[in-house]
Amino acid sequence: MKIIAGLGNIGKEYDKTRHNIGFMVADELARRWNLENAWRTDRNALYAEYRAPEKVILLKPVTYMNLSGNAVGPWAHFYNIAPEDVAVVHDDMDLPLGTIRIRKNGSSGGHNGIKSIISNLGTDAFPRFRLGIGHPAHEQQAVISHVLQRFAGDDKQTIEAAVKKMADALELWLKEDGDLDKVMQQFNTKPAKARKRAEKEAEKETDNPNP
């Protein structure tokens, strides 16, 4: 049995904002699994159940972002689900827009939703499916404005493609019965600049096989 928790803030004013990328991924999975009208509320979360073939609980906490653990924790504890079977999907300002990074564990990285989940689960050893939303500046007000902003233009197209790709990664995680190494190998992507730099270095090595 597994949990997939997409993080975000509840309410129309937050719908499809950068901070709600986790909700967007959860909604994409619900669409694929024909669960769009199956959402119910319990233990501080909107939830829907799916079998793939084991039971999967899709969660969207209704606690607001900073208290996400008050939803994820109770669901995991009630069903006695191991932390490694609790996948958390969230935004990451330190990643370029649309970049996917998946990791097995680690600190909160300053993300209050993750900090809350670590506190409630009593461990940081749970999978993180992070989606980059870019970083505007380091001023606090600019950060707040950025994460509560909706996507538009090219950014919207980029993030829509990334949301679908992240849903693909989660489905592979389920298919591989939680084998995160295979998922990371396939879906962890490099930012465009780093990728181009790596390609150039590879070309140099090809041109000069015996330096």
Accessible surface in RSA format (square Angstrom, percent):
REM  Atomic radii and reference values for relative SASA: ProtOr
REM  Chains: A
REM  Algorithm: Lee & Richards
REM  Probe-radius: 1.40
REM  Slices: 20
REM RES _ NUM      All-atoms   Total-Side   Main-Chain    Non-polar    All polar
REM                ABS   REL    ABS   REL    ABS   REL    ABS   REL    ABS   REL
RES MET A   1    65.70  34.0  35.25  23.3  30.45  72.5  19.99  17.0  45.71  60.6
RES LYS A   2     6.40   3.1   6.40   3.9   0.00   0.0   0.00   0.0   6.40   6.8
RES ILE A   3     0.00   0.0   0.00   0.0   0.00   0.0   0.00   0.0   0.00   0.0
RES ILE A   4     0.43   0.2   0.43   0.3   0.00   0.0   0.43   0.3   0.00   0.0
RES ALA A   5     0.00   0.0   0.00   0.0   0.00   0.0   0.00   0.0   0.00   0.0
RES GLY A   6     0.21   0.3   0.00   N/A   0.21   0.3   0.21   0.6   0.00   0.0
RES LEU A   7     0.20   0.1   0.00   0.0   0.20   0.5   0.00   0.0   0.20   0.5
RES GLY A   8     0.20   0.2   0.00   N/A   0.20   0.2   0.00   0.0   0.20   0.5
RES ASN A   9    14.38   9.9  13.41  13.0   0.97   2.3   0.74   1.8  13.64  13.2
RES ILE A  10    52.21  29.7  51.61  38.4   0.60   1.4  52.21  37.6   0.00   0.0
RES GLY A  11    34.42  42.5   0.00   N/A  34.42  42.5  25.69  70.5   8.74  19.6
RES LYS A  12   188.84  92.1 178.29 109.4  10.54  25.1 122.67 110.4  66.17  70.5
RES GLU A  13   111.39  64.0  90.94  68.8  20.45  48.7  56.68 109.6  54.71  44.7
RES TYR A  14    51.08  23.8  51.08  29.1   0.00   0.0   9.43   7.1  41.65  51.3
RES ASP A  15    72.90  51.1  71.00  70.7   1.90   4.5  14.09  33.2  58.82  58.7
RES LYS A  16   112.71  55.0 110.57  67.8   2.13   5.1  73.70  66.3  39.01  41.5
RES THR A  17     0.08   0.1   0.08   0.1   0.00   0.0   0.08   0.1   0.00   0.0
RES ARG A  18    14.41   6.0  14.41   7.3   0.00   0.0   0.00   0.0  14.41   8.7
RES HIS A  19    33.29  18.2  33.15  23.0   0.14   0.4  18.15  18.7  15.13  17.6
RES ASN A  20     3.28   2.3   3.28   3.2   0.00   0.0   0.27   0.6   3.02   2.9
RES ILE A  21     0.00   0.0   0.00   0.0   0.00   0.0   0.00   0.0   0.00   0.0
RES GLY A  22     0.05   0.1   0.00   N/A   0.05   0.1   0.00   0.0   0.05   0.1
RES PHE A  23    16.72   8.4  16.72  10.4   0.00   0.0  16.72  10.1   0.00   0.0
RES MET A  24    25.62  13.3  20.77  13.7   4.85  11.6  22.35  19.0   3.27   4.3
RES VAL A  25     0.14   0.1   0.14   0.1   0.00   0.0   0.14   0.1   0.00   0.0
RES ALA A  26     0.77   0.7   0.08   0.1   0.69   1.6   0.58   0.8   0.19   0.5
RES ASP A  27    52.64  36.9  48.26  48.0   4.37  10.3  24.90  58.6  27.73  27.7
RES GLU A  28    17.88  10.3  14.09  10.7   3.78   9.0   4.83   9.3  13.04  10.6
RES LEU A  29     0.00   0.0   0.00   0.0   0.00   0.0   0.00   0.0   0.00   0.0
RES ALA A  30     0.85   0.8   0.85   1.3   0.00   0.0   0.85   1.2   0.00   0.0
RES ARG A  31   119.00  50.0 112.10  57.1   6.90  16.4  47.23  64.6  71.77  43.5
RES ARG A  32    67.54  28.4  39.03  19.9  28.51  67.9  26.42  36.1  41.12  24.9
RES TRP A  33    20.11   8.1   8.90   4.3  11.21  26.3   8.72   4.6  11.39  18.5
RES ASN A  34   135.84  93.7 108.68 105.0  27.17  65.4  30.25  72.8 105.60 102.1
RES LEU A  35    19.13  10.7  19.05  13.6   0.08   0.2  19.13  13.4   0.00   0.0
RES GLU A  36   103.48  59.4  86.22  65.2  17.26  41.1  25.13  48.6  78.35  64.0
RES ASN A  37   157.39 108.5 118.21 114.2  39.18  94.4  40.60  97.7 116.80 112.9
RES ALA A  38    38.73  35.6  27.03  41.7  11.70  26.6  36.44  51.3   2.29   6.1
RES TRP A  39    53.11  21.3  29.76  14.4  23.35  54.8  23.86  12.7  29.25  47.4
RES ARG A  40   134.31  56.4 127.95  65.2   6.36  15.2  61.88  84.6  72.43  43.9
RES THR A  41    93.41  66.4  63.94  64.8  29.47  70.2  46.72  62.8  46.68  70.6
RES ASP A  42    62.40  43.7  56.46  56.2   5.94  14.0  12.34  29.0  50.06  49.9
RES ARG A  43    62.44  26.2  46.28  23.6  16.16  38.5  27.25  37.2  35.19  21.3
RES ASN A  44    72.56  50.0  63.49  61.4   9.07  21.8   3.66   8.8  68.90  66.6
RES ALA A  45     0.00   0.0   0.00   0.0   0.00   0.0   0.00   0.0   0.00   0.0
RES LEU A  46    41.03  22.9  41.03  29.4   0.00   0.0  41.03  28.8   0.00   0.0
RES TYR A  47    24.44  11.4  24.44  13.9   0.00   0.0   1.58   1.2  22.86  28.2
RES ALA A  48     0.32   0.3   0.00   0.0   0.32   0.7   0.32   0.5   0.00   0.0
RES GLU A  49    61.69  35.4  47.15  35.7  14.54  34.6  12.64  24.5  49.05  40.0
RES TYR A  50    66.59  31.1  60.54  34.4   6.05  15.8  30.45  22.9  36.15  44.6
RES ARG A  51   159.29  66.9 141.90  72.3  17.39  41.4  56.98  77.9 102.31  62.0
RES ALA A  52    29.52  27.1  10.72  16.5  18.80  42.8  19.83  27.9   9.69  25.7
RES PRO A  53   124.47  90.7 109.21  99.6  15.26  55.5 114.77  94.8   9.70  60.3
RES GLU A  54    49.96  28.7  41.59  31.5   8.37  19.9  36.85  71.3  13.10  10.7
RES LYS A  55    44.60  21.8  42.30  26.0   2.30   5.5  16.86  15.2  27.74  29.5
RES VAL A  56     0.07   0.0   0.06   0.1   0.01   0.0   0.06   0.1   0.01   0.0
RES ILE A  57     0.00   0.0   0.00   0.0   0.00   0.0   0.00   0.0   0.00   0.0
RES LEU A  58     0.11   0.1   0.11   0.1   0.00   0.0   0.11   0.1   0.00   0.0
RES LEU A  59     0.00   0.0   0.00   0.0   0.00   0.0   0.00   0.0   0.00   0.0
RES LYS A  60    22.20  10.8  22.20  13.6   0.00   0.0   0.24   0.2  21.96  23.4
RES PRO A  61     0.31   0.2   0.31   0.3   0.00   0.0   0.31   0.3   0.00   0.0
RES VAL A  62    45.64  30.0  32.15  29.1  13.49  32.5  32.15  27.9  13.49  36.6
RES THR A  63    22.72  16.2   8.57   8.7  14.15  33.7  17.22  23.1   5.50   8.3
RES TYR A  64   108.49  50.6 108.23  61.6   0.26   0.7  75.59  56.8  32.90  40.6
RES MET A  65     4.67   2.4   4.31   2.9   0.36   0.8   4.35   3.7   0.32   0.4
RES ASN A  66    87.07  60.0  79.08  76.4   7.99  19.2  21.19  51.0  65.88  63.7
RES LEU A  67    95.39  53.1  95.38  68.2   0.01   0.0  95.38  67.0   0.01   0.0
RES SER A  68     0.17   0.1   0.17   0.2   0.00   0.0   0.00   0.0   0.17   0.2
RES GLY A  69     0.00   0.0   0.00   N/A   0.00   0.0   0.00   0.0   0.00   0.0
RES ASN A  70    54.33  37.5  52.01  50.3   2.32   5.6   9.86  23.7  44.47  43.0
RES ALA A  71     0.00   0.0   0.00   0.0   0.00   0.0   0.00   0.0   0.00   0.0
RES VAL A  72     0.00   0.0   0.00   0.0   0.00   0.0   0.00   0.0   0.00   0.0
RES GLY A  73     0.00   0.0   0.00   N/A   0.00   0.0   0.00   0.0   0.00   0.0
RES PRO A  74    46.72  34.0  38.90  35.5   7.82  28.4  44.87  37.0   1.85  11.5
RES TRP A  75     2.71   1.1   2.71   1.3   0.00   0.0   2.71   1.4   0.00   0.0
RES ALA A  76     1.99   1.8   1.20   1.8   0.80   1.8   1.35   1.9   0.64   1.7
RES HIS A  77   112.07  61.2  91.46  63.6  20.61  52.7  70.96  73.1  41.10  47.8
RES PHE A  78   127.52  63.8  95.95  59.4  31.57  82.1 105.04  63.7  22.48  64.3
RES TYR A  79    68.77  32.1  47.31  26.9  21.46  55.8  33.49  25.2  35.28  43.5
RES ASN A  80   138.24  95.3 118.09 114.1  20.15  48.5  26.93  64.8 111.31 107.6
RES ILE A  81    16.22   9.2   2.29   1.7  13.93  33.6   6.46   4.7   9.76  26.5
RES ALA A  82    38.26  35.2  29.02  44.8   9.23  21.0  35.23  49.6   3.03   8.0
RES PRO A  83    40.37  29.4  40.15  36.6   0.21   0.8  40.37  33.3   0.00   0.0
RES GLU A  84   106.41  61.1 102.55  77.6   3.87   9.2  50.05  96.8  56.36  46.0
RES ASP A  85    34.87  24.4  34.87  34.7   0.00   0.0   0.00   0.0  34.87  34.8
RES VAL A  86     0.00   0.0   0.00   0.0   0.00   0.0   0.00   0.0   0.00   0.0
RES ALA A  87     0.00   0.0   0.00   0.0   0.00   0.0   0.00   0.0   0.00   0.0
RES VAL A  88     0.00   0.0   0.00   0.0   0.00   0.0   0.00   0.0   0.00   0.0
RES VAL A  89     0.52   0.3   0.52   0.5   0.00   0.0   0.52   0.5   0.00   0.0
RES HIS A  90     7.38   4.0   7.24   5.0   0.14   0.4   6.54   6.7   0.84   1.0
RES ASP A  91     2.95   2.1   2.81   2.8   0.13   0.3   0.00   0.0   2.95   2.9
RES ASP A  92    19.16  13.4  15.18  15.1   3.97   9.4   6.01  14.1  13.15  13.1
RES MET A  93    46.60  24.1  40.28  26.7   6.32  15.0  40.28  34.2   6.32   8.4
RES ASP A  94   113.38  79.4  83.21  82.8  30.17  71.3  31.72  74.7  81.65  81.4
RES LEU A  95    20.21  11.3  19.05  13.6   1.16   2.9  20.21  14.2   0.00   0.0
RES PRO A  96    60.24  43.9  51.74  47.2   8.51  30.9  59.57  49.2   0.67   4.2
RES LEU A  97    47.21  26.3  27.82  19.9  19.39  48.7  27.82  19.5  19.39  52.2
RES GLY A  98    17.71  21.8   0.00   N/A  17.71  21.8   2.85   7.8  14.85  33.3
RES THR A  99    10.00   7.1   6.29   6.4   3.71   8.8   3.71   5.0   6.29   9.5
RES ILE A 100     0.77   0.4   0.67   0.5   0.10   0.2   0.67   0.5   0.10   0.3
RES ARG A 101    53.44  22.4  53.44  27.2   0.00   0.0  15.56  21.3  37.88  23.0
RES ILE A 102     4.34   2.5   0.00   0.0   4.34  10.5   0.00   0.0   4.34  11.8
RES ARG A 103    81.74  34.3  80.70  41.1   1.04   2.5  20.07  27.4  61.66  37.4
RES LYS A 104    96.08  46.9  88.01  54.0   8.06  19.2  51.32  46.2  44.76  47.7
RES ASN A 105    72.15  49.8  70.34  68.0   1.81   4.4   3.50   8.4  68.65  66.3
RES GLY A 106    12.57  15.5   0.00   N/A  12.57  15.5  12.46  34.2   0.11   0.2
RES SER A 107    77.15  65.2  64.83  86.5  12.32  28.4  48.22 102.7  28.92  40.5
RES SER A 108    21.07  17.8  13.73  18.3   7.34  16.9   2.73   5.8  18.33  25.7
RES GLY A 109    63.57  78.4   0.00   N/A  63.57  78.4  38.18 104.8  25.39  56.9
RES GLY A 110    61.16  75.4   0.00   N/A  61.16  75.4  32.89  90.3  28.27  63.3
RES HIS A 111    24.17  13.2  16.98  11.8   7.19  18.4  23.95  24.7   0.21   0.2
RES ASN A 112    67.90  46.8  61.96  59.9   5.94  14.3   8.61  20.7  59.30  57.3
RES GLY A 113     0.00   0.0   0.00   N/A   0.00   0.0   0.00   0.0   0.00   0.0
RES ILE A 114     0.81   0.5   0.81   0.6   0.00   0.0   0.81   0.6   0.00   0.0
RES LYS A 115   109.63  53.5 108.10  66.3   1.53   3.6  66.83  60.2  42.79  45.6
RES SER A 116    15.06  12.7   7.02   9.4   8.03  18.5  12.21  26.0   2.85   4.0
RES ILE A 117     0.00   0.0   0.00   0.0   0.00   0.0   0.00   0.0   0.00   0.0
RES ILE A 118    40.14  22.8  39.21  29.2   0.94   2.3  39.21  28.2   0.94   2.5
RES SER A 119    87.47  73.9  58.15  77.6  29.31  67.5  31.83  67.8  55.63  77.9
RES ASN A 120    52.36  36.1  34.73  33.6  17.63  42.4   7.40  17.8  44.96  43.5
RES LEU A 121    21.93  12.2   3.76   2.7  18.16  45.7   3.98   2.8  17.94  48.3
RES GLY A 122    66.47  82.0   0.00   N/A  66.47  82.0  33.95  93.2  32.52  72.8
RES THR A 123    38.83  27.6  30.06  30.5   8.77  20.9  25.62  34.4  13.20  20.0
RES ASP A 124    56.15  39.3  53.04  52.8   3.11   7.4   7.40  17.4  48.75  48.6
RES ALA A 125    43.63  40.1  41.51  64.1   2.12   4.8  41.69  58.7   1.94   5.1
RES PHE A 126     0.12   0.1   0.00   0.0   0.12   0.3   0.12   0.1   0.00   0.0
RES PRO A 127     5.19   3.8   5.19   4.7   0.00   0.0   5.19   4.3   0.00   0.0
RES ARG A 128     3.61   1.5   3.61   1.8   0.00   0.0   0.11   0.2   3.50   2.1
RES PHE A 129     0.00   0.0   0.00   0.0   0.00   0.0   0.00   0.0   0.00   0.0
RES ARG A 130    41.90  17.6  41.90  21.4   0.00   0.0   4.10   5.6  37.80  22.9
RES LEU A 131     0.00   0.0   0.00   0.0   0.00   0.0   0.00   0.0   0.00   0.0
RES GLY A 132     0.00   0.0   0.00   N/A   0.00   0.0   0.00   0.0   0.00   0.0
RES ILE A 133     0.70   0.4   0.00   0.0   0.70   1.7   0.00   0.0   0.70   1.9
RES GLY A 134    15.61  19.3   0.00   N/A  15.61  19.3  15.61  42.8   0.00   0.0
RES HIS A 135    68.59  37.5  34.54  24.0  34.06  87.1  22.24  22.9  46.35  53.9
RES PRO A 136    64.61  47.1  23.43  21.4  41.18 149.7  35.29  29.1  29.33 182.3
RES ALA A 137    34.09  31.3  24.09  37.2  10.00  22.8  34.09  48.0   0.00   0.0
RES HIS A 138   165.37  90.4 138.47  96.2  26.90  68.8  94.30  97.2  71.07  82.7
RES GLU A 139   114.24  65.6 106.64  80.7   7.59  18.1  63.42 122.7  50.82  41.5
RES GLN A 140   129.30  72.3 122.18  89.3   7.12  17.0  54.73 116.5  74.57  56.6
RES GLN A 141   130.80  73.1 127.99  93.5   2.81   6.7  62.27 132.5  68.53  52.0
RES ALA A 142    34.96  32.1  23.52  36.3  11.44  26.0  31.77  44.7   3.19   8.4
RES VAL A 143    22.73  15.0  22.73  20.6   0.00   0.0  22.73  19.8   0.00   0.0
RES ILE A 144    70.02  39.8  69.88  52.1   0.14   0.3  70.02  50.4   0.00   0.0
RES SER A 145    64.44  54.5  52.94  70.7  11.50  26.5  28.23  60.1  36.21  50.7
RES HIS A 146    22.17  12.1  19.54  13.6   2.62   6.7  16.41  16.9   5.76   6.7
RES VAL A 147    14.80   9.7  14.80  13.4   0.00   0.0  14.80  12.9   0.00   0.0
RES LEU A 148    70.19  39.1  55.04  39.4  15.15  38.1  55.27  38.8  14.92  40.2
RES GLN A 149    86.73  48.5  80.43  58.8   6.30  15.0  27.66  58.9  59.07  44.8
RES ARG A 150   121.52  51.0 109.51  55.8  12.00  28.6  49.70  67.9  71.82  43.5
RES PHE A 151    18.07   9.0   4.64   2.9  13.43  34.9   4.64   2.8  13.43  38.4
RES ALA A 152    72.07  66.3  60.55  93.4  11.52  26.2  62.90  88.6   9.18  24.3
RES GLY A 153    57.13  70.5   0.00   N/A  57.13  70.5  45.18 124.0  11.95  26.8
RES ASP A 154   115.61  81.0 108.90 108.4   6.71  15.9  33.39  78.6  82.21  82.0
RES ASP A 155    51.14  35.8  50.22  50.0   0.92   2.2   3.11   7.3  48.03  47.9
RES LYS A 156   104.35  50.9 104.35  64.0   0.00   0.0  46.11  41.5  58.23  62.0
RES GLN A 157   129.02  72.1 121.29  88.6   7.73  18.4  36.92  78.6  92.10  69.9
RES THR A 158    56.88  40.5  48.01  48.7   8.86  21.1  30.53  41.0  26.34  39.8
RES ILE A 159     0.92   0.5   0.92   0.7   0.00   0.0   0.92   0.7   0.00   0.0
RES GLU A 160    78.82  45.3  75.60  57.2   3.22   7.7  30.10  58.2  48.72  39.8
RES ALA A 161    63.64  58.5  52.61  81.2  11.03  25.1  58.43  82.3   5.20  13.8
RES ALA A 162     6.25   5.7   2.45   3.8   3.79   8.6   5.98   8.4   0.26   0.7
RES VAL A 163    10.22   6.7  10.22   9.2   0.00   0.0  10.22   8.9   0.00   0.0
RES LYS A 164   110.59  54.0 110.59  67.9   0.00   0.0  53.59  48.2  57.00  60.7
RES LYS A 165    77.88  38.0  76.84  47.1   1.05   2.5  46.75  42.1  31.13  33.2
RES MET A 166     0.00   0.0   0.00   0.0   0.00   0.0   0.00   0.0   0.00   0.0
RES ALA A 167     0.00   0.0   0.00   0.0   0.00   0.0   0.00   0.0   0.00   0.0
RES ASP A 168    61.04  42.8  56.16  55.9   4.89  11.6  13.79  32.5  47.25  47.1
RES ALA A 169     0.00   0.0   0.00   0.0   0.00   0.0   0.00   0.0   0.00   0.0
RES LEU A 170     0.00   0.0   0.00   0.0   0.00   0.0   0.00   0.0   0.00   0.0
RES GLU A 171    56.64  32.5  51.42  38.9   5.22  12.4  21.80  42.2  34.84  28.4
RES LEU A 172    31.06  17.3  27.66  19.8   3.40   8.6  30.49  21.4   0.57   1.5
RES TRP A 173     0.46   0.2   0.46   0.2   0.00   0.0   0.00   0.0   0.46   0.7
RES LEU A 174    10.95   6.1   4.32   3.1   6.64  16.7   4.32   3.0   6.64  17.9
RES LYS A 175   166.69  81.3 134.92  82.8  31.77  75.7  85.80  77.2  80.89  86.2
RES GLU A 176    49.95  28.7  38.09  28.8  11.86  28.2   4.14   8.0  45.81  37.4
RES ASP A 177   105.17  73.7  86.93  86.5  18.24  43.1  29.67  69.8  75.51  75.3
RES GLY A 178    23.31  28.7   0.00   N/A  23.31  28.7   4.56  12.5  18.75  42.0
RES ASP A 179    52.28  36.6  43.67  43.5   8.61  20.4  21.33  50.2  30.95  30.9
RES LEU A 180    11.65   6.5   8.09   5.8   3.57   9.0   8.09   5.7   3.57   9.6
RES ASP A 181    77.70  54.4  72.46  72.1   5.24  12.4  28.70  67.5  49.00  48.9
RES LYS A 182   105.05  51.2 100.10  61.4   4.96  11.8  58.30  52.5  46.75  49.8
RES VAL A 183     0.00   0.0   0.00   0.0   0.00   0.0   0.00   0.0   0.00   0.0
RES MET A 184    39.55  20.5  36.69  24.3   2.85   6.8  27.83  23.7  11.71  15.5
RES GLN A 185   159.89  89.4 126.00  92.1  33.89  80.7  48.33 102.9 111.56  84.6
RES GLN A 186   118.80  66.4  90.97  66.5  27.83  66.3  33.45  71.2  85.35  64.7
RES PHE A 187    13.99   7.0  13.99   8.7   0.00   0.0  13.99   8.5   0.00   0.0
RES ASN A 188    56.84  39.2  34.47  33.3  22.36  53.8  15.15  36.5  41.69  40.3
RES THR A 189    33.73  24.0  28.39  28.8   5.34  12.7  30.33  40.7   3.40   5.1
RES LYS A 190   112.34  54.8 106.53  65.4   5.80  13.8  69.37  62.4  42.96  45.8
RES PRO A 191    32.90  24.0  31.05  28.3   1.85   6.7  32.90  27.2   0.00   0.0
RES ALA A 192    52.06  47.9  44.48  68.6   7.58  17.2  44.61  62.8   7.45  19.7
RES LYS A 193   170.29  83.1 164.75 101.1   5.54  13.2 109.77  98.8  60.52  64.5
RES ALA A 194    27.38  25.2  23.35  36.0   4.03   9.2  23.43  33.0   3.96  10.5
RES ARG A 195   107.24  45.0 107.19  54.6   0.06   0.1  40.64  55.5  66.61  40.4
RES LYS A 196   130.84  63.8 129.66  79.6   1.19   2.8  73.82  66.4  57.02  60.7
RES ARG A 197   139.11  58.4 136.17  69.4   2.94   7.0  54.09  73.9  85.02  51.5
RES ALA A 198    33.75  31.0  26.88  41.5   6.87  15.6  28.97  40.8   4.77  12.6
RES GLU A 199    95.16  54.6  90.88  68.8   4.28  10.2  38.92  75.3  56.24  45.9
RES LYS A 200   132.94  64.9 132.02  81.0   0.92   2.2  74.77  67.3  58.18  62.0
RES GLU A 201    93.84  53.9  92.40  69.9   1.43   3.4  31.19  60.3  62.65  51.2
RES ALA A 202    53.46  49.2  48.62  75.0   4.84  11.0  51.78  72.9   1.69   4.5
RES GLU A 203   107.65  61.8 104.23  78.9   3.43   8.2  38.28  74.0  69.38  56.6
RES LYS A 204   136.34  66.5 134.79  82.7   1.55   3.7  79.85  71.9  56.49  60.2
RES GLU A 205   125.89  72.3 116.40  88.1   9.50  22.6  45.80  88.6  80.09  65.4
RES THR A 206   107.16  76.2  86.64  87.8  20.52  48.9  69.74  93.7  37.42  56.6
RES ASP A 207   109.43  76.7  81.15  80.8  28.28  66.9  25.76  60.6  83.68  83.5
RES ASN A 208    86.28  59.5  78.33  75.7   7.95  19.1  18.18  43.8  68.10  65.8
RES PRO A 209    98.21  71.6  71.19  64.9  27.01  98.2  76.85  63.4  21.36 132.8
RES ASN A 210   136.98  94.5 108.49 104.8  28.48  68.6  34.18  82.3 102.80  99.4
RES PRO A 211   156.92 114.4  85.45  77.9  71.47 259.8 122.64 101.3  34.28 213.0
END  Absolute sums over single chains surface
CHAIN  1 A    10962.6       9134.1       1828.5       5450.3       5512.3
END  Absolute sums over all chains
TOTAL         10962.6       9134.1       1828.5       5450.3       5512.3
